[in-house]
């Protein structure tokens, strides 16, 4: 996966047709240019369907035939999900598809006419000229099990976000109508007893009406042990002294019932997606190696492969760090020099996943824990805790990449090199 500026420029020769496409939901615009950036013909308008795709492919083939060109390269802006169908279709028909950063298009549109005017035809020409100048990247279009893992990973992230939103709405409901409930059940949605009580008696009035024996009977319907008469008594006392809102209770019961039903449905869907991710992970050749790393679980490993694809398509671990936006940047001018920080120009979901992996591994993985403690306690340039977790995240990438590349299982003595171990020993 080598994408140096030189190699990208070398890919554009005098026998190459460059086509820039401005992507939209229904109608796309394409503009062809030669290797110098001179437009070839007029911009082509085509629809986002098979007929439109066949039209642009026929146009590309016709221009290549008329001008005796050997190859064509298409540049698109990865706009939402609308570019993917066209990219996959063109690739299946032997046309190379590249991506152009939307920020670059916005900055470059003023270069030719010194005008911020924006329209689809102009954007297509700007994209084509950016590709001609080698200012493009090769988007990764996963296939097979990695495509399945990517979709499942995205689905899981969406479900978790929706589930967290529902949880917050349930907590908000309790804060409004029964704020004392949290003093009895600290995690209202975690235990079976609490979840059942929220369905049967979510309001203080309902608890008081049932009384201690009635609440205990409801608890026994959900669990046989762990929660007993003491909890029932505490809940009744909390209900009697509640300061919650006492108006609109009929609508409140309907509201909490709907929220709990939505929470149960999303939880069930999340379990199904994670089970499918576990199955898909087993279809890859990396399951045993990844799960051999202490602190990496099934869902975590599957999510990592879903976000990255096949890790061995990269030449080194630094490229995966860049994909996550973990590459360091700084702003310097003259005698002034800023502090370095991560660029965050990469896959946000991958960055979040790696941060969560680091958070777990510094707790359960001895080597990562030692390294983390060294970073936050060293005498010179100690890191803040979040900074240290970012460094651990990059270390996790390196460990995973080396294990998968060599095909050797995780070994504790190889995680920290001799030099790092000496630094940790001296800092102790």
Buried (B, 14 or more C-beta within 10 A) or exposed (E): EEBEEEEBEEBBEEEBBBBBBBBBEEEBBBBBBBBEBEBBEEBBBBBBEEEBBEBBBEBBBEBBEEEEBEBBBBBBBBEEEBBBEBBBBBBEEEBBBBBBBEEBBBEBBEEEEEEEEEEBBBBBBBBBBBBBBBBBEBBBBBEEBBBBBBBBBBBBBBBEEBBEEBBEBBBEBBEEBBBBBBEBBEEBBEBEBBBBBBBBBBBBBBBBEBEBEBBBEBBBEBBEEEBEEEBBBBBBBBBEEBEBBEEEBEEBBEBBEEBBEBBBEBBEBBEEBBEBBBBBBEEBEBBEBBBEBBBBBBBBBBBBBBBBBBBEEBEEBBBBBBBBBBBEEEEEEEEEEEEEEBEEBBBEBBBBBBBBBBBBBBEEBEBBBBBBBBBBEBEEEEBEEEBBBBBBBBBBBBBBBBBBEEEEEBEEEEBBEEEBBEBBEEBE
